Amino acid sequence: ARAHLSCGFLNCYGAKLARNAETGVWDTTGNMTEGALKVAAAKGGYWDDDGTGHTLLNTYVRLSEMEVPFTSDRKMMATIHKLPESHRLESLQFAGNSTHFAILKGAPDKLVDKLGSVLDVADGALQLPGRIMTDDDRALIKRHNADLARQALRSILLALRPLSAADMDRMKAGSSADDRLALILGEPAKVVFTSLWGIYDPPRTSVPPSVKRCHEAGIRVVMVTGDQLDTATAIGKQIGLIHEGDPNFRTALCSELHEPMPQRRASGSGMRNSKRASSVLQSLEQLQRESEVGNCRKSRGSKRLSVHDVRGPSDATEPEYRSEELLAELIGRVRCFARARPTDKVAIVESLKAQGNIVAMTGDGVNDAPAMKAAHVGVSMGIAGTAVTQQASDL
């Protein structure tokens, strides 16, 4: 347990736990999900400013320039830490050629298929990389993740990746966070499943009666969340958006708003292209994308929303959205959207507006700001809301 808590503690460096001097109440700052892991670590004796936690931070130094930050597209992040000469972290024993290690934290449904190894017990320690992960191991992780989701728990998966001196040289040579993440995940046998966490973030007691009053007043309520589908469904039932016996089409992944991604042609040689060749290929891909968008607009209905803008090379990770007609059909029947990214929220708001609805959007995070600006009325959370969201809101 201490091995898992120490990894969570090191990875969630941005969240802080402190007691309010006036009220005596414990509170967290930073990301709320990371705050939950930090609270669990504190219960295990890991604190930022003293004791075991303080020693841990000074021993397993984090390389901030090597970090892979979380994005709504990646749904995961990674911190890189230096190993001491013992190659050990609590009960975790790293291979002798490891000089550093990565702690990966992310959505289980995004990360589980990247794993290739599980911890192995030998000589009184948990050995890394460990043994090869079997199909049964992977199925067990997915089953436990589904069990957590059905309890309306937000689940987070932690994984470890030992890094050698050669790995670190390649990491430093990478030009972007995506390059570093590709190296970390590039050898699945070295990506080790560590732990699966369930985080309870209960709806405020005022939410179910508020939803009920909205329904009685003829106001339709739609929940848009970054949680996985089963978690979103369970929360939707708790707050009265979904009822037992409702058809499955009341919930949907936001990926259903997107056009299917065209398959990219892979290079058969496996060699890197020259800068000139890369530029030419990029231009050709851009022309192909514009052609595909044009054909799509002709054959699949209207595409006049702002989310239907043509994607350039810098927008390669952004999805292409379905036609207005298909969006209206889907958004018209769904009450809970899961695995949302910022542009998905904008698409939902704009589609509802295009259908003649007056749309109010509430939110508290930076990712909510674009959709709040797009809505007729943007409502930010006064206490928990970020400054960016409050500035983007009307109320």
N, C-alpha and C positions, 0 to 999 in steps of 0.2 A: 504493500500500500504506500509506503514512503517513497518508493521509486516513482510511482505514478504521480503522487502529490508534488514531488520535487520537480518533475518535468512540467507539470501544469504551472507551478510557481514561476519557474524560469521563463516559460513561454509568455506568460501573461504579465510581463513587466510593466505594461502601460496602465494597468488597473491598480488602484491603491485602496487600502482598507485602513480606516482611522476612526477613532471615537470623537464625536462632537464634544468639545470642551464645555459647552453650555448645557446641552441636553443629556449628555452621557450616552447617546444613541450611537451605535456603530453604523457606519455608512461607507459606501464605496464610491470612488470616482473613476472615470474612464468607461470603457466598454462594459455594458452590463453582464454580458455572457462571460467575459474574462473576470469580472468581479465575482461571479459565483464560484469560479475555479479558485480564485484567490482566497475566498472565504473558506473553502474546503481545505486549502493548503495551510491556512492559519490554524485551523482546528488540529492539523497535524504537526503544528509547531513551527511553521515557516512564516516569518515576519520579515518585512523589508529592512527595518532599522536595527534589529538586534538578533542575537541568538543564531540558530541554525540557518535561517533564511538569509541573514546578512552575510554569513560565511559562505553560503552557497553562491550568492551573487558575485562575491569577490573571487571565488575559486573557479567557477565556470563562466568566465567572462564572455559577454555577448558581443559579437561583432556586428554592430549596427549597420555598417555599410554592406554586409552580405545578406541582410534580411530580405525575405520575400513578403511584402505586405499583403494583407487581405484585400480582395476586390470582390464585387458582386458577381463577376464572371468566374474567377478562380474558385470562390467559396472555400478557400483555405489560405493559410499563411505559414511561414516558417521562420524560426530564429536559429542562428548559428552560434555555437558556443565552443570555447576552447576546453580541451580535456587536460586534467593534471597528469603527472607522470604515472600515477596508479592506474589510469584508464578506467576509472570506476566512478559511478554516481550512485550513492546509496548501495542498493543490492544489484545494480546494473553493471556488468563487466563488459567493456568494449574490447574488440580485437586489438592486438598489440600494435598494429600499423595505423590505428586511428589516432589522429591528432585533434580532431574536432568532431562535433556531431550536430545534426539538425533535429530540431523538434518541430514536427508538423502538427498543426491543429486545423481541423476543418469539418465540413459537412460529411457525415459518414457515407451518404450515397455518392458523393464526389470522390472520396478518398479510398473507399474500401477496395475498389478494383485496381488501385495503384499499389496495393500491398503485395508483398511476395514472401514474407517471412513472419514467424511468430517467435516470441521469447522462448528460450530453452533453458531448463534448469540443469546446472552442472557445477560441481565443486562449490556448492553452497551459494551460488550466484545465478542471476539471470543473464544468460550469455547473449551477446549481440554479434553478428546478425541473427543467430538462432537457427531454428530448423525451417525448412521450406513450408510455406503455407499450403494446405490441401484445400480441395473444393469443400470438404466438410467444415473446415475452419472458417472459410469465407461465408458459407451458408449460416453458420452459427452466429457470426457477427451480425449479419443482415437480419437474422431472426430476433436477436436481442435488440437491435436498433428499432425494428418494427414494434416490438413489445413496449419500448420506451415511448415511441411516438403515439401509440394507442392510449397511453396514460397522459397525453397532452404534455409530455416532457420534451424539451428541446435537447437534442443529442449532439454531442461533440466527440469526435474521434481524435485521439492522440497517437502519433507514430514517431518512430526514431529512425534516423539514417546516419550510421557511422561514416565519417569522412576522413580519408587519408590525406597526406601532404599533396599528393598528385591531384586528388579531387579538389582540394582548396586552390591549387594553381589554376585549374580549369574554371573554378567558380569566379576567381578574380579576373579571369580573361573574358568572362561573359559580359555582354554589353547592357543587359537588362535583367530585371527580376524574373521575367519569363525564361530567360536563358538559364538562370540559376535554378529555377524550379525544375526545368527540364533535366538538368544534370542530377538533381536530387532524386527525381522519380525515374530516371533513365535506366536504372538497374533494379528492377522490382525485388530481386532476391535480397537486396540490402535495405529495403524499406520495411521496417519491422512494426507490426501492430503492437501497440502498448496498452491502450485502455479506451474504454467507451464510457462517456459520462452522460448522465441524464440530469437536466437542469429544469427545475420547476419554476415557472414564471407565471403565477396565477393571474387571471384577469381580475381587475378591481371589482369589488362587490357591486359597484354602481353600474357596471357595464350591462349585465343581463336585463335589468329593468329599463335601462336607457334604450337598448335595442328594441325591447317590447313596446315602449312608448313611441319610438320612431315608426314601427310597423303599424301601430294603431292610428298614427297620424298620416299614413300613406307614404311615408318616407322609406325608400329602399336602402338597405345597408349592405355594403360589400366590404369584405375583409381582404386586404392584400398584404401578404406576409412573406418574409424570406425563409420561413420554416419549411420543412419537408411536408409532403402532402398529408401523410397520416397525422402528423402533429397539428397541422392546420385544421383538418377535419375534426379532430378531437376538441380543439379549442372552439371551433364553430358550434359544436354541440353544446359546450358549456355555456356559451353566451346567448344561445337561442337563435343563431343564424341557420343552423341545420337541425333537423329533427329526425328521430328514429323513423325509418321507413322512407325517408327522402331518397330519390334516385341518385345514383352516383354522379350524374352530370351536374349536380349542384356544386361540386368542387372540381378544380382543374389545376394542373401545373401551368405556369405562365409560358412554358415552352410551346404550349398549344396555340399561343397567339402568333407564333413565328412561322414563317415559311420554312419548309425543309431545307437544310443547308446543302448546297451543291458540293459534291465530292471534289476535293482538290487533287489535281494530278501530281503524283509523286515523282521525284527524280529517280530514274532507274540506276544512276551511277552511284548515288549516295555522296557525291562530291559537292562541295560548296561552289556556288556560282560566283563569277567575278562581279565587281560592282556594276559594270556596264550591262552584263547579262541579267543581273538582278533587276536593274532599272527597266530594261526592255520587257522582262517577264511581268514586272509589276504593272507596267502600262497596259500590256495585253490583258492581264487579269482585270484591270479597271474597266477596260472596254467591254470585256465579257460580262462583268457585273452589271454595267449600264444596259447592255443588251438584254440580259436576263430580266432586269427590272422592267424595261420597256415591254418585253413580251408578256411579263406577268401582269402588267397593268392592262394590256389589251385583252388577255384571256381570262383573268380572274376577278374582274371588277374594279371599282374605283380605288385609287390610292392617293388621297389628297391630304391626309393628316401629316403633321410635322414628322412623325415617326416613320413616314414613308420616304423621307429624303434619300437620295442616292448615296450609297456608302462609298467613301474613298478609302485609299490604302490605310490611313490611320484609324479607320473604323472597322478593321477586319474582324474584330471580336464582337461587334454589335450585330444583333439579329436583323433580318429582313422581315417585316411584319406582313401578315396576311391582309387581304383586301378589306375595305371598310365594311362590306356586306358580311364577310365571314367573321370579322371581329365583332360586329353588332350581334350576330347570332350567338356567338360564344359568350360574350359579356352579358348579353340579355338573360341568360339562364344560370350563370354561375354566381354563387354567393361567397365562395372562399377561393382565392387564388393563392397558390403556394410557389415557393422558389422564385420570388419576384426580384428583378433588377430595376434600377431607377427608370429606365426607358419603358419597361412594362407598365409601371404605374402611370406614366404619361400617356401611353397608348390607351389604357383603360379609361382615364379621365377624358381624353379627347374623343373616344368613341361614344361615351355616354353623352357628352355635350352634342356631338353630331346627331345623336338620336333625339335631340330636343329636351334633354334633361337639364335641370339646374343642379350643378355638381358642387358639393362641398367636400374638401379633402382635409383630413386631420393627419398629423404626424409629428414626430419629435426628432428624427434623425436627418443628417445631411442628405441622405439619399431620397428623402421625401420632398425636398425643396423644389425640384423641377416640376413635379406633379402638382404641388400646392400652387405654384405660379400659374400652371395651366388651368386650374379649376376656377369656377366662378368665385368661390370663397375658399381661401386657405386658412386653416385653423391650426396653430401650433400649440404644443403643450407648454404651459407657462412655467412649470417647475422643472420638468425633466427635459424640455426641448433644447436643442442646440441653438446657439446664437444665429447660425446660418438659416435654420428653419424659421426662427422667430422673425428674422428680417424679411423672409420670403412670404410670410403669411399676411392675411388681412386682419385676422383676429388672434 
